[in-house]
């Protein structure tokens, strides 16, 4: 494990990494114990019988992304707990921190994919562009991650942004956007609830 002073850690590794330590992120897997099994043989057969035509494809796509999202979220959650367990203010576990960031980035990108699929499937927008709601901010964070190479060139050369996304004690950050852990988890919770509806359409 590497030992850096606070200033060096924050400037050369990731913003505020030296202060991360009191992170509280909801564990959604405790709430959605059946979500990882949404595309099991039983549910898949049920879906094929329940939906017709294009809706069959939309729903399988949405269920796949929703199931993947909860999995990515849980992997990121577990890695974050490992980082918090193995890190102190005096000694940051840098390898685990970057693993944490990569997994959360994947979760944000998957959220964006789900939103795009949902908007096209239902011919509506889950949120309005630029309205500042948690969904819009999360979507824009995913865009920053996706286009990081171009975005990085626009930042000042001395900006302490080694990654497009970083964590603080309160939430996720980019150079312009912030979303709390509670806000982000509530969005993934909504996706997981949607997955439960898709698994058993006749029960809702």
C-alpha positions in Angstrom: 0.0 0.0 0.0 1.3 3.4 -1.0 2.0 6.2 1.5 1.6 9.8 0.3 0.9 13.0 2.1 -2.6 14.5 1.7 -1.6 17.2 -0.8 0.3 14.7 -3.1 -2.6 12.2 -2.9 -5.2 14.8 -3.8 -3.2 16.3 -6.6 -1.6 13.3 -8.2 -3.9 10.4 -7.5 -7.5 11.7 -7.3 -9.2 14.8 -5.9 -10.1 14.4 -2.2 -8.9 10.8 -2.1 -7.0 11.6 1.2 -10.3 12.6 2.8 -12.4 9.6 1.7 -13.3 7.5 4.7 -16.9 8.0 5.8 -18.7 6.8 2.8 -22.2 5.4 3.2 -23.6 3.7 0.1 -26.9 1.6 0.2 -26.5 -2.1 -0.4 -29.3 -2.7 -2.9 -28.7 -6.4 -3.2 -30.3 -6.8 0.2 -33.5 -5.3 -1.3 -33.6 -7.1 -4.7 -32.5 -10.7 -4.0 -34.3 -12.0 -7.1 -33.1 -9.4 -9.6 -29.9 -11.3 -10.5 -32.1 -14.2 -11.8 -34.3 -12.1 -14.1 -32.9 -13.9 -17.2 -33.0 -17.4 -15.8 -34.5 -20.1 -18.0 -37.8 -19.9 -16.1 -38.2 -16.1 -16.4 -36.9 -16.1 -20.0 -39.5 -18.6 -21.0 -42.2 -16.6 -19.2 -41.1 -13.4 -21.0 -41.3 -15.1 -24.4 -44.9 -16.1 -23.7 -45.9 -12.8 -22.1 -44.8 -10.3 -24.8 -45.4 -10.1 -28.5 -43.6 -8.6 -31.4 -41.2 -5.7 -30.8 -42.2 -5.5 -27.2 -40.6 -8.9 -26.6 -37.3 -7.5 -27.8 -37.6 -4.3 -25.9 -38.4 -6.0 -22.6 -35.6 -8.6 -22.9 -33.2 -5.7 -23.7 -34.4 -3.7 -20.7 -34.3 -6.6 -18.4 -30.8 -7.5 -19.5 -29.6 -4.0 -18.8 -31.4 -3.7 -15.5 -30.0 -7.0 -14.3 -26.5 -6.0 -15.4 -26.9 -2.6 -13.6 -27.6 -4.2 -10.3 -24.6 -6.5 -10.8 -22.3 -3.6 -11.7 -23.6 -1.6 -8.7 -23.0 -4.5 -6.3 -19.4 -5.1 -7.6 -18.7 -1.4 -7.2 -20.3 -1.4 -3.7 -18.2 -4.4 -2.7 -15.0 -2.8 -4.0 -15.7 0.4 -2.2 -16.1 -1.4 1.1 -12.8 -3.1 0.4 -11.1 0.2 -0.2 -12.6 1.7 2.9 -11.5 -1.3 5.0 -7.9 -1.3 3.6 -7.3 2.5 3.5 -6.4 5.1 6.1 -5.9 8.8 5.9 -2.2 8.2 6.1 -2.1 5.3 3.7 -4.3 5.1 0.6 -4.9 1.8 -1.2 -4.4 3.3 -4.7 -4.9 0.1 -6.7 -8.2 -0.6 -5.0 -9.3 3.0 -5.4 -8.8 2.9 -9.2 -10.6 -0.4 -9.3 -13.5 1.3 -7.4 -13.6 4.2 -9.8 -13.6 1.9 -12.9 -16.5 -0.2 -11.5 -18.6 2.9 -10.7 -17.9 4.3 -14.2 -19.3 1.1 -15.6 -22.4 1.5 -13.5 -22.9 5.1 -14.8 -22.5 4.0 -18.4 -25.0 1.2 -17.9 -27.5 3.6 -16.5 -27.1 5.7 -19.6 -27.7 2.7 -21.8 -30.9 1.7 -19.8 -32.3 5.3 -20.1 -31.7 5.3 -23.9 -33.4 2.0 -24.3 -36.3 3.0 -22.0 -36.8 6.3 -23.8 -36.9 4.6 -27.2 -39.1 1.7 -26.0 -41.8 4.0 -24.5 -41.2 7.0 -26.9 -40.8 9.4 -23.9 -38.0 11.0 -22.0 -37.4 10.1 -18.3 -36.2 13.6 -17.7 -35.7 16.8 -19.6 -32.4 18.0 -20.9 -30.7 20.4 -18.6 -33.3 20.2 -15.8 -30.7 19.4 -13.2 -32.6 16.4 -11.7 -30.6 13.5 -10.4 -31.4 11.4 -13.5 -30.1 14.1 -15.8 -27.0 14.7 -13.8 -26.2 10.9 -13.7 -26.7 10.8 -17.5 -24.4 13.7 -18.0 -21.8 12.1 -15.7 -21.9 9.0 -17.9 -21.4 11.2 -21.0 -18.3 12.8 -19.3 -16.9 9.3 -18.7 -17.7 8.2 -22.2 -16.0 11.2 -23.8 -13.2 11.7 -21.3 -10.4 11.9 -23.8 -12.0 14.9 -25.5 -13.1 16.4 -22.3 -9.7 16.0 -20.7 -8.2 18.2 -23.4 -10.5 21.0 -22.4 -9.4 21.1 -18.8 -6.6 23.2 -17.5 -3.3 21.4 -17.5 -2.9 21.7 -13.8 -6.4 20.4 -13.0 -6.2 17.5 -10.5 -8.4 15.2 -12.6 -6.7 11.9 -13.2 -10.0 10.2 -13.9 -13.4 11.6 -15.1 -15.1 10.4 -11.9 -14.0 10.5 -8.3 -15.5 9.8 -4.9 -15.8 11.9 -1.8 -17.5 11.2 1.6 -20.8 12.6 0.2 -21.0 11.4 -3.4 -19.7 11.1 -7.0 -18.0 14.0 -8.7 -16.9 15.2 -12.1 -15.3 18.6 -12.7 -18.8 20.1 -13.1 -21.3 17.7 -11.6 -22.1 16.0 -8.3 -24.6 13.4 -7.3 -24.9 11.9 -3.8 -24.7 8.2 -3.1 -28.3 8.3 -2.0 -29.5 9.9 -5.2 -27.6 7.5 -7.4 -28.7 4.4 -5.4 -32.4 5.6 -5.7 -32.0 5.6 -9.5 -30.6 2.1 -9.5 -33.4 1.1 -7.1 -36.0 2.4 -9.7 -34.3 0.4 -12.4 -34.4 -2.7 -10.3 -38.1 -2.3 -9.5 -38.7 -1.9 -13.3 -36.8 -5.2 -13.7 -39.2 -6.9 -11.2 -42.2 -5.7 -13.2 -40.6 -6.9 -16.5 -40.0 -10.4 -15.0 -43.7 -10.8 -14.0 -45.7 -8.5 -16.2 -49.1 -10.2 -15.5 -48.7 -9.5 -11.8 -48.6 -5.7 -12.1 
